[in-house]
Amino acid sequence: MRLTPWLIRYGYEQGAFPMASDDGEIFWMAGRQRALFPIEGMHVSRSLAKSIRRQLFEVRFDTSFEQVMRCCLRPVDNWINEEIIQCYTEIHRLGWGHSCECWREGVLVGGVYGIALGGCFCAESMFHRETNASKIALWAMIEHCRELGFILFDAQVMNSHLHSLGAYPIGHREYIKLLKAALQVQTPWSNPSHAEP
């Protein structure tokens, strides 16, 4: 089945998200655990706090969504493919796909992207070309989401890197409860209007 913004929204509302395999096939993932960041903010180490204070990068929102997605592509073990890029870029055009970017001297050096569903922001992937650029983008995204009224910040799959930044695991059932509550919230970044195919 071809991915559409409506299908993406429906899947996320059920607690699932799409991933692409190496052969290009797309499947839906709904693990037993979900990784969340406290909406109050991620863990900021001393070195990261110093980098934030020094304002090493220009932080922007939603100026290069598709470029951020393409920069998240890896040489191997990708879960992103061209169909996913095209669908999420359309979601961005519809107003509920968002990116946070770190720029230095006009060059994109880090970023994170995701989608907004009610009061839940689902962060998809991030990248960096300079030290701390992805961490600062993630930090800025969480801060901005809280300011906009989001109550849930979803990072999907737990790993050691996310854990070091303050993410914590939560069971699927508990996640669904939190998600249902968050879907009742609207923020300036959320766009509830969508047409079924």
Backbone as CSV, one residue per row, in Angstrom:
resi,resn,N_x,N_y,N_z,CA_x,CA_y,CA_z,C_x,C_y,C_z
1,MET,0.843,-1.187,0.000,0.000,0.000,0.000,0.888,1.250,0.000
2,ARG,0.595,2.189,-0.869,1.380,3.403,-0.978,1.162,4.294,0.240
3,LEU,2.243,4.879,0.725,2.138,5.784,1.861,1.446,7.079,1.452
4,THR,0.559,7.555,2.301,-0.080,8.858,2.114,-0.070,9.576,3.463
5,PRO,-0.194,10.896,3.469,-0.284,11.597,4.749,-1.410,11.066,5.634
6,TRP,-2.563,10.743,5.022,-3.672,10.213,5.811,-3.280,8.887,6.472
7,LEU,-2.615,8.004,5.724,-2.210,6.708,6.272,-1.175,6.886,7.381
8,ILE,-0.246,7.809,7.195,0.745,8.097,8.238,0.050,8.553,9.511
9,ARG,-0.882,9.489,9.364,-1.594,9.990,10.545,-2.345,8.863,11.245
10,TYR,-3.047,8.057,10.470,-3.812,6.953,11.061,-2.881,6.005,11.805
11,GLY,-1.756,5.650,11.194,-0.812,4.742,11.843,-0.276,5.289,13.151
12,TYR,0.111,6.550,13.143,0.659,7.150,14.360,-0.389,7.221,15.455
13,GLU,-1.622,7.482,15.086,-2.687,7.534,16.084,-2.932,6.178,16.726
14,GLN,-2.496,5.098,16.067,-2.600,3.745,16.634,-1.303,3.346,17.353
15,GLY,-0.310,4.231,17.377,0.956,3.929,18.046,1.975,3.229,17.182
16,ALA,1.825,3.301,15.863,2.755,2.645,14.941,3.392,3.684,14.022
17,PHE,4.542,3.325,13.458,5.201,4.220,12.512,5.880,3.380,11.429
18,PRO,6.052,3.937,10.218,6.602,3.166,9.102,8.122,3.167,9.083
19,MET,8.687,2.080,8.594,10.121,1.960,8.376,10.340,1.240,7.048
20,ALA,11.439,1.569,6.383,11.760,0.914,5.122,12.882,-0.085,5.334
21,SER,12.764,-1.235,4.724,13.829,-2.237,4.778,14.823,-1.977,3.651
22,ASP,15.939,-2.701,3.671,16.975,-2.490,2.662,16.485,-2.748,1.237
23,ASP,15.483,-3.615,1.100,14.976,-3.914,-0.249,13.881,-2.941,-0.686
24,GLY,13.621,-1.909,0.133,12.649,-0.894,-0.230,11.248,-1.138,0.290
25,GLU,11.006,-2.316,0.850,9.678,-2.618,1.393,9.440,-1.792,2.655
26,ILE,8.219,-1.309,2.812,7.858,-0.511,3.981,6.992,-1.354,4.915
27,PHE,7.345,-1.358,6.191,6.562,-2.072,7.194,6.270,-1.135,8.353
28,TRP,5.308,-1.533,9.177,4.894,-0.710,10.305,5.459,-1.271,11.600
29,MET,5.962,-0.386,12.446,6.618,-0.769,13.696,5.787,-0.294,14.884
30,ALA,5.532,-1.196,15.816,4.857,-0.841,17.067,5.465,-1.721,18.154
31,GLY,6.561,-1.275,18.706,7.298,-2.086,19.674,6.638,-2.152,21.034
32,ARG,7.167,-3.028,21.879,6.643,-3.159,23.242,6.973,-1.949,24.094
33,GLN,8.028,-1.239,23.704,8.422,-0.041,24.433,8.529,1.144,23.492
34,ARG,8.388,2.315,24.055,8.551,3.559,23.304,9.526,4.441,24.072
35,ALA,10.297,5.243,23.370,11.223,6.174,24.011,10.585,7.559,24.052
36,LEU,10.543,8.141,25.233,10.005,9.492,25.399,11.066,10.391,26.016
37,PHE,11.001,11.680,25.667,11.784,12.695,26.359,10.851,13.473,27.278
38,PRO,11.310,13.840,28.466,10.487,14.715,29.302,10.225,16.021,28.557
39,ILE,8.989,16.467,28.517,8.675,17.709,27.821,9.317,18.895,28.540
40,GLU,9.714,18.687,29.797,10.393,19.753,30.537,11.799,20.008,29.993
41,GLY,12.330,19.065,29.229,13.637,19.274,28.615,14.513,18.043,28.700
42,MET,15.465,17.937,27.784,16.395,16.813,27.770,17.550,17.077,28.738
43,HIS,18.333,16.043,29.000,19.525,16.192,29.846,20.584,16.973,29.071
44,VAL,21.079,18.034,29.685,22.093,18.875,29.057,23.377,18.782,29.868
45,SER,24.397,18.196,29.274,25.689,18.072,29.952,26.364,19.443,30.038
46,ARG,27.422,19.520,30.835,28.141,20.785,30.955,28.708,21.248,29.627
47,SER,29.273,20.300,28.880,29.871,20.668,27.591,28.803,21.128,26.602
48,LEU,27.636,20.452,26.621,26.558,20.856,25.725,26.007,22.218,26.130
49,ALA,25.850,22.429,27.430,25.375,23.728,27.915,26.318,24.846,27.481
50,LYS,27.602,24.565,27.518,28.594,25.556,27.084,28.421,25.858,25.597
51,SER,28.200,24.826,24.790,28.002,25.027,23.356,26.733,25.835,23.082
52,ILE,25.674,25.553,23.855,24.426,26.306,23.692,24.650,27.779,24.024
53,ARG,25.342,28.045,25.123,25.598,29.425,25.529,26.447,30.173,24.507
54,ARG,27.362,29.464,23.884,28.258,30.104,22.908,27.560,30.396,21.586
55,GLN,26.362,29.836,21.399,25.584,30.057,20.183,26.430,29.782,18.933
56,LEU,26.985,28.583,18.896,27.851,28.197,17.790,27.098,28.106,16.469
57,PHE,25.797,27.816,16.544,25.008,27.614,15.337,23.814,28.559,15.311
58,GLU,23.371,28.854,14.108,22.102,29.554,13.939,21.009,28.487,13.928
59,VAL,20.072,28.579,14.849,18.989,27.597,14.946,17.767,28.126,14.210
60,ARG,17.263,27.320,13.293,16.072,27.688,12.529,15.054,26.550,12.611
61,PHE,13.800,26.903,12.339,12.733,25.913,12.266,12.076,25.965,10.883
62,ASP,11.899,24.782,10.299,11.083,24.619,9.090,11.595,25.384,7.867
63,THR,12.899,25.558,7.749,13.407,26.223,6.549,13.963,25.240,5.525
64,SER,14.279,23.992,5.946,14.845,22.998,5.011,14.442,21.590,5.429
65,PHE,13.143,21.368,5.518,12.638,20.088,6.015,13.156,18.911,5.186
66,GLU,12.969,18.962,3.881,13.390,17.836,3.048,14.899,17.630,3.100
67,GLN,15.662,18.712,3.150,17.122,18.590,3.232,17.540,17.887,4.512
68,VAL,16.863,18.205,5.624,17.159,17.520,6.884,16.896,16.027,6.732
69,MET,15.769,15.670,6.137,15.456,14.253,5.925,16.551,13.563,5.116
70,ARG,16.960,14.188,4.039,17.974,13.560,3.180,19.325,13.463,3.883
71,CYS,19.628,14.415,4.748,20.881,14.353,5.503,20.852,13.226,6.540
72,CYS,19.652,12.782,6.912,19.525,11.682,7.874,19.773,10.322,7.223
73,LEU,19.830,10.280,5.897,20.121,9.020,5.218,21.536,8.569,5.545
74,ARG,21.689,7.264,5.773,22.989,6.688,6.086,23.449,5.787,4.948
75,PRO,24.746,5.516,4.863,25.232,4.635,3.788,24.616,3.243,3.826
76,VAL,24.358,2.727,5.036,23.743,1.407,5.193,22.744,1.457,6.334
77,ASP,21.903,0.424,6.424,20.939,0.276,7.526,19.987,1.460,7.629
78,ASN,19.494,1.909,6.494,18.520,2.996,6.500,17.129,2.477,6.800
79,TRP,16.321,3.315,7.438,14.905,3.021,7.528,14.105,4.049,6.732
80,ILE,14.827,4.971,6.082,14.219,6.011,5.260,14.473,5.665,3.787
81,ASN,13.453,5.794,2.950,13.652,5.650,1.515,12.947,6.803,0.804
82,GLU,12.988,6.794,-0.519,12.447,7.923,-1.278,10.943,8.084,-1.062
83,GLU,10.213,6.990,-0.957,8.765,7.091,-0.726,8.471,7.762,0.609
84,ILE,9.224,7.406,1.626,9.044,8.027,2.942,9.406,9.515,2.876
85,ILE,10.505,9.844,2.200,10.900,11.254,2.073,9.799,12.061,1.389
86,GLN,9.265,11.535,0.305,8.228,12.267,-0.430,6.961,12.440,0.399
87,CYS,6.571,11.390,1.126,5.338,11.466,1.921,5.486,12.440,3.089
88,TYR,6.616,12.376,3.795,6.803,13.271,4.936,7.008,14.707,4.480
89,THR,7.600,14.902,3.312,7.727,16.255,2.777,6.359,16.828,2.460
90,GLU,5.451,15.992,1.970,4.073,16.435,1.744,3.404,16.780,3.077
91,ILE,3.660,15.986,4.107,3.127,16.281,5.436,3.640,17.641,5.916
92,HIS,4.903,17.922,5.643,5.455,19.239,5.978,4.698,20.341,5.241
93,ARG,4.427,20.135,3.964,3.682,21.138,3.199,2.267,21.321,3.738
94,LEU,1.704,20.253,4.285,0.358,20.327,4.860,0.346,21.005,6.231
95,GLY,1.517,21.185,6.825,1.601,21.977,8.044,1.818,21.208,9.325
96,TRP,1.997,19.877,9.257,2.214,19.155,10.514,3.500,18.323,10.510
97,GLY,4.378,18.571,9.552,5.739,18.046,9.575,6.689,19.195,9.842
98,HIS,7.626,19.012,10.767,8.466,20.135,11.200,9.919,19.703,11.384
99,SER,10.799,20.666,11.205,12.228,20.411,11.395,12.852,21.524,12.221
100,CYS,13.914,21.164,12.918,14.770,22.138,13.587,16.165,21.945,13.008
101,GLU,16.787,23.037,12.613,18.059,22.952,11.899,19.131,23.801,12.576
102,CYS,20.345,23.335,12.523,21.514,24.098,12.955,22.328,24.465,11.721
103,TRP,22.586,25.738,11.578,23.328,26.253,10.424,24.594,26.953,10.903
104,ARG,25.652,26.845,10.111,26.858,27.632,10.340,27.312,28.207,9.003
105,GLU,27.349,29.526,8.956,27.782,30.240,7.754,27.026,29.776,6.521
106,GLY,25.719,29.620,6.681,24.860,29.259,5.567,24.853,27.803,5.175
107,VAL,25.532,26.965,5.955,25.596,25.532,5.669,24.827,24.764,6.747
108,LEU,23.969,23.855,6.326,23.219,23.008,7.255,24.157,21.970,7.854
109,VAL,24.339,21.995,9.180,25.305,21.095,9.817,24.668,20.157,10.841
110,GLY,23.382,20.278,11.053,22.699,19.377,11.978,21.211,19.641,11.961
111,GLY,20.437,18.645,12.381,19.009,18.863,12.414,18.236,17.650,12.889
112,VAL,16.962,17.877,13.146,16.031,16.828,13.546,14.694,17.144,12.887
113,TYR,13.928,16.100,12.536,12.609,16.338,11.958,11.606,15.378,12.584
114,GLY,10.330,15.718,12.435,9.281,14.859,12.961,7.918,15.398,12.589
115,ILE,6.879,14.816,13.180,5.512,15.237,12.878,4.757,15.565,14.163
116,ALA,3.812,16.485,14.019,3.013,16.946,15.149,1.598,16.406,15.024
117,LEU,1.166,15.684,16.046,-0.187,15.142,16.113,-0.817,15.621,17.411
118,GLY,-1.714,16.581,17.317,-2.276,17.137,18.535,-1.175,17.693,19.411
119,GLY,-1.129,17.226,20.662,-0.099,17.668,21.590,1.074,16.723,21.693
120,CYS,1.226,15.837,20.711,2.352,14.893,20.675,3.255,15.234,19.500
121,PHE,4.547,15.418,19.770,5.511,15.571,18.689,6.311,14.286,18.590
122,CYS,6.323,13.692,17.392,7.040,12.443,17.152,8.316,12.747,16.382
123,ALA,9.449,12.735,17.076,10.731,12.984,16.431,11.153,11.735,15.671
124,GLU,11.546,11.904,14.421,11.833,10.781,13.544,13.313,10.422,13.491
125,SER,14.149,11.394,13.188,15.573,11.124,13.024,16.335,12.436,13.119
126,MET,17.638,12.337,13.375,18.471,13.528,13.424,19.847,13.212,12.863
127,PHE,20.601,14.253,12.542,21.933,14.069,11.972,22.826,15.218,12.416
128,HIS,24.118,15.038,12.263,25.057,16.135,12.507,26.242,16.037,11.561
129,ARG,26.759,17.193,11.202,27.999,17.307,10.434,29.078,17.983,11.260
130,GLU,28.683,18.564,12.394,29.625,19.169,13.331,29.249,18.732,14.742
131,THR,30.225,18.704,15.620,30.018,18.247,16.996,28.890,19.022,17.663
132,ASN,27.985,18.278,18.296,26.867,18.809,19.085,25.744,19.421,18.251
133,ALA,25.867,19.441,16.935,24.829,20.084,16.125,23.484,19.366,16.243
134,SER,23.490,18.025,16.226,22.221,17.302,16.350,21.652,17.434,17.757
135,LYS,22.529,17.432,18.756,22.060,17.569,20.141,21.417,18.930,20.369
136,ILE,22.021,19.962,19.818,21.457,21.302,19.979,20.136,21.417,19.228
137,ALA,20.050,20.802,18.054,18.785,20.803,17.313,17.693,20.094,18.116
138,LEU,18.019,18.952,18.702,17.044,18.217,19.515,16.650,19.018,20.742
139,TRP,17.642,19.601,21.414,17.364,20.442,22.594,16.423,21.580,22.221
140,ALA,16.710,22.274,21.107,15.888,23.400,20.683,14.486,22.940,20.293
141,MET,14.383,21.762,19.687,13.078,21.244,19.287,12.208,20.955,20.512
142,ILE,12.786,20.309,21.513,12.015,20.016,22.723,11.588,21.309,23.406
143,GLU,12.522,22.260,23.521,12.189,23.548,24.148,11.048,24.234,23.391
144,HIS,11.131,24.242,22.078,10.118,24.912,21.268,8.772,24.205,21.377
145,CYS,8.796,22.870,21.361,7.547,22.115,21.488,6.856,22.417,22.815
146,ARG,7.622,22.477,23.889,7.022,22.809,25.191,6.386,24.198,25.154
147,GLU,7.091,25.156,24.561,6.574,26.521,24.469,5.289,26.584,23.649
148,LEU,5.159,25.698,22.667,3.974,25.688,21.804,2.793,24.956,22.437
149,GLY,3.031,24.274,23.562,1.938,23.600,24.250,1.880,22.095,24.088
150,PHE,2.912,21.491,23.498,2.946,20.029,23.420,3.094,19.430,24.817
151,ILE,2.524,18.248,25.007,2.616,17.585,26.308,3.360,16.255,26.222
152,LEU,3.680,15.811,24.996,4.348,14.523,24.800,5.403,14.686,23.703
153,PHE,6.625,14.194,23.984,7.697,14.235,22.983,8.201,12.813,22.807
154,ASP,7.864,12.234,21.664,8.112,10.831,21.361,9.392,10.701,20.535
155,ALA,10.308,9.844,20.974,11.542,9.585,20.221,11.568,8.170,19.658
156,GLN,10.453,7.481,19.754,10.220,6.172,19.129,11.042,5.035,19.738
157,VAL,12.248,4.774,19.250,13.002,3.587,19.653,14.149,3.967,20.581
158,MET,14.158,3.383,21.768,15.195,3.687,22.749,16.541,3.127,22.315
159,ASN,17.585,3.918,22.526,18.959,3.437,22.356,19.849,4.145,23.376
160,SER,21.098,3.746,23.453,21.986,4.280,24.484,22.225,5.773,24.298
161,HIS,22.269,6.243,23.056,22.489,7.674,22.806,21.321,8.503,23.329
162,LEU,20.092,8.085,23.006,18.925,8.806,23.496,18.844,8.752,25.011
163,HIS,19.186,7.594,25.578,19.174,7.462,27.039,20.136,8.452,27.691
164,SER,21.303,8.638,27.078,22.285,9.574,27.639,21.795,11.015,27.597
165,LEU,20.832,11.284,26.718,20.285,12.630,26.589,19.024,12.826,27.435
166,GLY,18.624,11.784,28.150,17.489,11.918,29.058,16.231,11.211,28.642
167,ALA,16.251,10.488,27.522,15.067,9.730,27.114,14.860,8.542,28.051
168,TYR,13.609,8.124,28.187,13.290,6.989,29.045,12.282,6.085,28.349
169,PRO,12.328,4.776,28.651,11.396,3.845,27.996,10.051,3.807,28.715
170,ILE,9.025,3.527,27.934,7.684,3.390,28.498,6.995,2.255,27.749
171,GLY,6.181,1.480,28.447,5.472,0.378,27.826,4.451,0.849,26.801
172,HIS,4.127,-0.012,25.857,3.232,0.368,24.763,1.845,0.773,25.271
173,ARG,1.301,0.036,26.211,-0.040,0.365,26.714,-0.070,1.746,27.362
174,GLU,0.950,2.030,28.165,1.017,3.338,28.815,1.211,4.440,27.782
175,TYR,2.012,4.133,26.764,2.219,5.118,25.692,0.893,5.452,25.005
176,ILE,0.106,4.441,24.711,-1.174,4.668,24.039,-2.085,5.553,24.893
177,LYS,-2.080,5.344,26.208,-2.886,6.197,27.102,-2.439,7.653,27.000
178,LEU,-1.126,7.868,27.064,-0.587,9.229,26.977,-0.869,9.830,25.603
179,LEU,-0.752,9.016,24.566,-0.993,9.500,23.212,-2.443,9.939,23.033
180,LYS,-3.388,9.138,23.529,-4.802,9.493,23.392,-5.107,10.830,24.052
181,ALA,-4.496,11.057,25.219,-4.685,12.350,25.894,-4.052,13.480,25.085
182,ALA,-2.872,13.220,24.542,-2.164,14.256,23.783,-2.905,14.615,22.492
183,LEU,-3.573,13.638,21.897,-4.291,13.903,20.651,-5.463,14.861,20.835
184,GLN,-5.883,15.068,22.073,-6.968,16.005,22.359,-6.482,17.444,22.437
185,VAL,-5.160,17.622,22.431,-4.545,18.947,22.551,-4.222,19.470,21.158
186,GLN,-4.384,20.759,20.960,-3.975,21.364,19.690,-2.926,22.442,19.945
187,THR,-1.977,22.523,19.051,-0.905,23.508,19.140,-0.792,24.228,17.792
188,PRO,-0.040,25.328,17.738,0.150,26.012,16.447,0.821,25.144,15.392
189,TRP,1.508,24.079,15.800,2.172,23.195,14.854,1.318,22.004,14.452
190,SER,0.178,21.837,15.085,-0.684,20.691,14.789,-1.714,21.096,13.745
191,ASN,-2.014,20.190,12.860,-3.018,20.431,11.834,-3.971,19.249,11.790
192,PRO,-5.109,19.361,12.466,-6.012,18.204,12.555,-6.764,17.895,11.280
193,SER,-6.780,18.825,10.328,-7.582,18.594,9.117,-6.860,17.648,8.162
194,HIS,-7.545,16.632,7.745,-7.008,15.721,6.745,-8.168,14.985,6.077
195,ALA,-8.021,14.712,4.839,-9.098,14.054,4.088,-8.748,12.591,3.867
196,GLU,-9.723,11.733,4.056,-9.505,10.313,3.763,-9.423,10.124,2.253
197,PRO,-8.681,9.098,1.817,-8.549,8.870,0.382,-9.882,8.423,-0.230
